Every structure is written in C-alpha cells, then in structure tokens.
Amino acid sequence: MNNKQQLIKLLSQQAEIQEIFTILNQQQISEAVLCAGAVRNLVWDALTQQKYNILRENIDIIFADQSLSYENLLTKRAIITQKHSKYLWNIQNVCQNDAASHQPFGKTIESALTTIPETCSAVGISISVQGKFEIFAPFGLEDLFNLEVHPNPNWSTDTTKLAAYQRRLQWKNWSARWSNLKFFAK
C-alpha cells in the first residue's frame, strides 16, 4: 500500500472527519481543505501506535474564496465555533492572508499549502461530491510517512524563514509526543 492509499485508509477510519466536512458544507464553505496538524498528527499517531483523538487537535481548515468579505468570514467562524464547539477550529480564507499573518496564504489551496513551514505539515485533504478523499501534498507524502520534519524548500533557502522554522520546531516540541521523529535543519 502506498502512502496515499495508507492516508486514505486512516482518514476513512475517522468518523469525525466526515462530520467536519458536513459542518463546513452546511456553512457554505466550499472546497474546504483540512490540513496541517490534524492530518499530520493522524499519520504520526498511527505510525507510532498512539491513539489519535481529533478533539485534541486544531482543526486547520483552509479555503480560497476571493469574493468572501472578511466580515462574512468572521460570521461563519463564529457560527461554526458556537454550534460545534467540541472542535478547536482554525478556519482561514487563504486569499485574505499574507506572509505577515503566519497562516497559509495564496490565491489557491495548492499555493497556500506551499507556504506551510514544514513539508510534513503541507498536506491537505478534502472530500469530493462523490464522497472520495482528495489529497493535496505539494511536497509529497514521503517526509510525513517517514516521520521526518524538513523545512519547506522555499524556507530552507531564506535565512529569515529558516530561523523561523527552527524557532517553530522548538515551540512545537513535537519530540515530546513522538520521540522517533527525525528533524532536519535544511
């Protein structure tokens, strides 16, 4: 089974993931992608035989809607957070973010995923109208499934971004939860 098939199998075993996409569809957040920690941690927990609990994870949702006003985004966030408070929502319209926001940004989901600092976190999933999982992984899935943390190639050549990546690794302290991770400075 390849990494993509393995990820789809893991996602299929999580009823909450289907619920999250149902909630987003009800709020008319089209083409939403669950990404970063929720996906990464699911894989790392499975690979290290730990019990995954999506309720303890940030639910990082990104979407790209250039026509949505910031006020409407705030309203949608408030409704979702109040009605579905069991989840820790982080909903971002990537079209409204920029580099200073420290959130994924860009005109498309694919371009926004390339702004996430680590290759293992730059993975997103969505569910098609037919109910099939779609995977977005601009840097592939190998680092994620090899328990390797590499800086995004766009960050590894920029000294300011590389320093931010290294601070982020210290702040996240992932090795406390997953002791067998391998970290790479460049």
PLY file of the C-alpha trace (Angstrom):
ply
format ascii 1.0
element vertex 186
property float x
property float y
property float z
element edge 185
property int vertex1
property int vertex2
end_header
0.00 0.00 0.00
1.49 3.37 -0.97
1.44 6.47 1.23
-1.62 7.98 -0.45
-3.61 4.77 -0.02
-2.47 4.47 3.57
-3.53 8.07 4.29
-6.96 7.49 2.73
-7.36 4.35 4.85
-6.50 6.28 8.03
-8.91 9.10 7.10
-11.68 6.60 6.37
-11.42 5.29 9.92
-12.17 8.73 11.41
-15.93 9.45 11.53
-15.22 12.97 12.80
-13.51 13.90 9.54
-16.73 13.28 7.61
-18.59 15.31 10.25
-16.16 18.23 9.89
-16.75 18.39 6.14
-20.53 18.15 6.64
-20.35 21.14 9.01
-18.30 23.14 6.51
-20.70 22.33 3.68
-23.65 23.43 5.82
-21.93 26.79 6.30
-21.27 27.01 2.56
-17.50 26.95 2.88
-16.89 25.36 -0.44
-13.77 23.48 -1.41
-12.54 23.43 2.17
-9.35 21.54 2.93
-8.40 20.03 6.29
-4.66 20.41 6.60
-1.53 20.69 8.71
-1.67 19.34 12.27
-4.93 17.41 12.06
-3.65 15.39 9.10
-0.01 15.20 10.17
-0.82 14.08 13.71
-3.24 11.41 12.46
-0.42 9.85 10.44
2.23 10.21 13.15
-0.06 8.71 15.80
-0.85 5.75 13.54
2.83 5.16 12.72
3.82 5.28 16.40
0.85 3.21 17.61
-0.68 6.07 19.58
-4.40 6.70 19.88
-5.46 9.58 17.68
-8.09 11.94 19.04
-9.09 14.71 16.66
-10.81 16.53 19.53
-7.42 17.49 20.98
-6.14 18.81 17.66
-6.52 22.18 15.99
-8.85 21.76 13.06
-6.88 23.70 10.45
-9.25 24.46 7.59
-8.20 26.45 4.55
-10.22 27.53 1.56
-9.80 30.07 -1.22
-12.70 32.43 -1.83
-11.73 35.83 -3.21
-15.34 37.03 -3.12
-15.93 36.41 0.61
-15.63 39.51 2.77
-13.64 39.41 5.99
-16.82 40.21 7.94
-18.60 37.20 6.39
-15.62 35.01 7.27
-15.80 36.19 10.89
-19.53 35.43 10.96
-19.01 31.93 9.56
-16.21 31.27 12.08
-18.39 32.44 14.98
-21.33 30.28 13.93
-19.19 27.18 13.45
-17.31 27.71 16.71
-20.52 28.20 18.71
-22.54 25.41 17.14
-19.69 22.89 17.00
-17.53 23.78 19.98
-16.18 20.27 20.52
-13.66 21.05 17.77
-10.80 23.57 18.00
-11.44 25.41 14.74
-8.84 27.42 12.83
-10.59 28.47 9.62
-8.61 30.56 7.15
-9.52 32.05 3.80
-6.07 31.91 2.22
-6.98 34.75 -0.15
-7.23 37.11 2.84
-3.93 36.09 4.45
-0.43 37.25 3.65
3.08 36.37 4.80
2.74 38.56 7.90
-0.34 36.62 9.09
1.71 33.45 9.77
-1.14 31.49 8.20
-1.22 29.74 4.81
-1.76 32.29 2.05
-2.18 32.43 -1.70
-4.75 32.55 -4.46
-5.28 28.77 -4.46
-5.20 25.91 -1.98
-2.17 24.43 -3.69
-0.18 27.66 -3.49
-1.24 28.18 0.15
-0.01 24.73 1.16
3.44 25.66 -0.15
3.61 28.42 2.48
3.43 25.99 5.43
6.88 25.83 7.08
7.40 22.05 7.12
6.94 19.60 4.28
5.29 17.06 6.59
2.62 19.62 7.53
1.99 20.84 3.98
-0.66 18.21 3.40
-4.36 18.81 2.96
-7.40 16.67 2.36
-10.88 17.28 1.10
-13.87 15.16 0.26
-15.30 15.27 -3.26
-19.01 15.46 -4.01
-18.81 11.72 -4.66
-17.51 11.21 -1.10
-13.94 10.32 -2.07
-10.91 11.74 -0.30
-8.68 14.04 -2.30
-5.09 14.60 -1.19
-3.09 17.79 -1.72
0.62 17.37 -0.98
2.82 19.78 -2.94
5.98 18.30 -1.39
4.75 14.71 -1.43
3.90 12.39 1.46
7.30 10.73 1.97
8.54 13.04 4.77
5.22 12.68 6.60
5.26 8.88 6.46
9.00 8.68 7.21
8.46 10.71 10.42
10.81 13.36 9.04
10.50 17.10 9.64
12.12 19.11 6.84
11.78 22.81 6.13
9.69 23.67 3.14
12.16 24.16 0.23
11.03 27.78 -0.07
12.04 28.30 3.56
15.34 26.43 3.52
16.99 28.98 1.19
15.83 32.08 3.09
17.78 32.70 6.32
14.92 34.62 7.98
12.38 31.91 7.19
14.82 29.16 8.16
15.32 30.80 11.56
11.53 31.00 11.96
11.26 27.29 11.05
13.85 26.40 13.71
12.05 28.51 16.35
8.82 26.80 15.38
10.36 23.37 15.94
11.39 24.37 19.46
8.00 25.90 20.19
6.03 22.91 18.84
8.16 20.42 20.81
6.86 17.51 18.73
9.55 15.17 20.02
7.82 15.13 23.43
4.87 13.33 21.82
6.68 11.49 19.01
10.18 10.61 20.20
11.17 8.88 16.95
10.82 11.95 14.71
13.85 12.96 12.69
14.47 16.70 12.38
16.38 18.39 9.58
17.79 21.91 9.73
17.88 22.36 5.94
0 1
1 2
2 3
3 4
4 5
5 6
6 7
7 8
8 9
9 10
10 11
11 12
12 13
13 14
14 15
15 16
16 17
17 18
18 19
19 20
20 21
21 22
22 23
23 24
24 25
25 26
26 27
27 28
28 29
29 30
30 31
31 32
32 33
33 34
34 35
35 36
36 37
37 38
38 39
39 40
40 41
41 42
42 43
43 44
44 45
45 46
46 47
47 48
48 49
49 50
50 51
51 52
52 53
53 54
54 55
55 56
56 57
57 58
58 59
59 60
60 61
61 62
62 63
63 64
64 65
65 66
66 67
67 68
68 69
69 70
70 71
71 72
72 73
73 74
74 75
75 76
76 77
77 78
78 79
79 80
80 81
81 82
82 83
83 84
84 85
85 86
86 87
87 88
88 89
89 90
90 91
91 92
92 93
93 94
94 95
95 96
96 97
97 98
98 99
99 100
100 101
101 102
102 103
103 104
104 105
105 106
106 107
107 108
108 109
109 110
110 111
111 112
112 113
113 114
114 115
115 116
116 117
117 118
118 119
119 120
120 121
121 122
122 123
123 124
124 125
125 126
126 127
127 128
128 129
129 130
130 131
131 132
132 133
133 134
134 135
135 136
136 137
137 138
138 139
139 140
140 141
141 142
142 143
143 144
144 145
145 146
146 147
147 148
148 149
149 150
150 151
151 152
152 153
153 154
154 155
155 156
156 157
157 158
158 159
159 160
160 161
161 162
162 163
163 164
164 165
165 166
166 167
167 168
168 169
169 170
170 171
171 172
172 173
173 174
174 175
175 176
176 177
177 178
178 179
179 180
180 181
181 182
182 183
183 184
184 185
